[in-house]
Amino acid sequence: MKTTLGDLNTHLFAQLERLNDEEITGDKLIEEINRAKSITSVAHQIIAAGSLVLKAKQLADDHMNADTVVPKMLEG
Protein backbone atom coordinates (compact mmCIF):
# COMPACT_ATOMS: atom_id res chain seq x y z
CA MET A 1 0.00 0.00 0.00
CA LYS A 2 1.42 3.38 -1.00
CA THR A 3 -0.27 6.35 0.58
CA THR A 4 0.63 9.87 -0.52
CA LEU A 5 0.41 13.35 0.93
CA GLY A 6 -2.47 13.86 -1.48
CA ASP A 7 -4.28 10.98 0.23
CA LEU A 8 -3.61 12.63 3.59
CA ASN A 9 -5.13 15.84 2.27
CA THR A 10 -8.21 13.92 1.13
CA HIS A 11 -8.58 12.28 4.56
CA LEU A 12 -8.25 15.62 6.36
CA PHE A 13 -10.93 17.26 4.22
CA ALA A 14 -13.22 14.24 4.62
CA GLN A 15 -12.84 14.52 8.39
CA LEU A 16 -13.60 18.22 8.21
CA GLU A 17 -16.80 17.44 6.31
CA ARG A 18 -17.84 14.91 8.95
CA LEU A 19 -17.22 17.44 11.72
CA ASN A 20 -19.21 20.03 9.81
CA ASP A 21 -22.26 17.74 9.53
CA GLU A 22 -24.90 19.49 11.64
CA GLU A 23 -26.92 16.27 11.96
CA ILE A 24 -24.21 14.60 14.02
CA THR A 25 -24.87 15.16 17.72
CA GLY A 26 -24.27 13.60 21.11
CA ASP A 27 -22.09 10.51 21.28
CA LYS A 28 -21.60 10.41 17.51
CA LEU A 29 -20.23 13.97 17.59
CA ILE A 30 -17.90 13.11 20.46
CA GLU A 31 -16.73 10.07 18.48
CA GLU A 32 -16.01 12.26 15.43
CA ILE A 33 -14.17 14.82 17.54
CA ASN A 34 -11.98 12.08 19.03
CA ARG A 35 -11.39 10.63 15.57
CA ALA A 36 -10.42 14.10 14.29
CA LYS A 37 -7.93 14.52 17.15
CA SER A 38 -6.35 11.17 16.29
CA ILE A 39 -6.19 11.94 12.58
CA THR A 40 -4.69 15.36 13.30
CA SER A 41 -2.04 13.83 15.54
CA VAL A 42 -1.02 11.28 12.91
CA ALA A 43 -1.13 13.91 10.14
CA HIS A 44 1.16 16.17 12.15
CA GLN A 45 3.73 13.36 12.47
CA ILE A 46 3.53 12.55 8.74
CA ILE A 47 4.04 16.20 7.82
CA ALA A 48 6.93 16.57 10.28
CA ALA A 49 8.62 13.47 8.84
CA GLY A 50 8.13 14.77 5.29
CA SER A 51 9.57 18.13 6.29
CA LEU A 52 12.63 16.43 7.78
CA VAL A 53 13.17 14.41 4.59
CA LEU A 54 12.90 17.58 2.51
CA LYS A 55 15.42 19.42 4.72
CA ALA A 56 17.83 16.48 4.51
CA LYS A 57 17.49 16.39 0.73
CA GLN A 58 18.11 20.12 0.47
CA LEU A 59 21.16 19.83 2.71
CA ALA A 60 22.49 16.92 0.65
CA ASP A 61 21.92 18.86 -2.58
CA ASP A 62 23.86 21.81 -1.15
CA HIS A 63 26.64 19.57 0.18
CA MET A 64 28.86 20.21 -2.84
CA ASN A 65 28.65 23.97 -2.34
CA ALA A 66 31.49 25.14 -0.09
CA ASP A 67 29.55 28.31 0.74
CA THR A 68 26.57 26.42 2.22
CA VAL A 69 25.53 27.71 5.63
CA VAL A 70 24.35 24.93 7.93
CA PRO A 71 21.19 25.89 9.85
CA LYS A 72 21.87 26.45 13.56
CA MET A 73 19.42 23.67 14.50
CA LEU A 74 21.65 21.17 12.62
CA GLU A 75 24.97 22.34 14.04
CA GLY A 76 26.77 20.04 16.46
DAGI-V834152 format. One record per backbone hydrogen bond with DSSP energy under -0.5 kcal/mol. CO is the residue of the C=O (numbers start at 1). NH is the residue of the N-H. If there is no record, write none. Layout:
<<CO | NH> <CO | NH>>
This chain:
<<1 | 3> <4 | 8> <5 | 9> <6 | 10> <7 | 11> <8 | 12> <9 | 13> <10 | 14> <11 | 15> <12 | 16> <13 | 17> <14 | 18> <15 | 19> <16 | 20> <18 | 21> <20 | 22> <21 | 24> <23 | 25> <25 | 28> <25 | 29> <26 | 30> <27 | 31> <28 | 32> <29 | 33> <30 | 34> <31 | 35> <32 | 36> <33 | 37> <34 | 38> <35 | 39> <36 | 40> <37 | 41> <38 | 42> <39 | 43> <40 | 44> <41 | 45> <42 | 46> <43 | 47> <44 | 48> <45 | 49> <46 | 50> <47 | 51> <48 | 52> <49 | 53> <50 | 54> <51 | 55> <52 | 56> <53 | 57> <54 | 58> <55 | 59> <56 | 60> <57 | 61> <58 | 62> <59 | 63> <60 | 63> <62 | 65> <64 | 66> <65 | 68> <68 | 70> <71 | 74> <71 | 75> <72 | 75>>
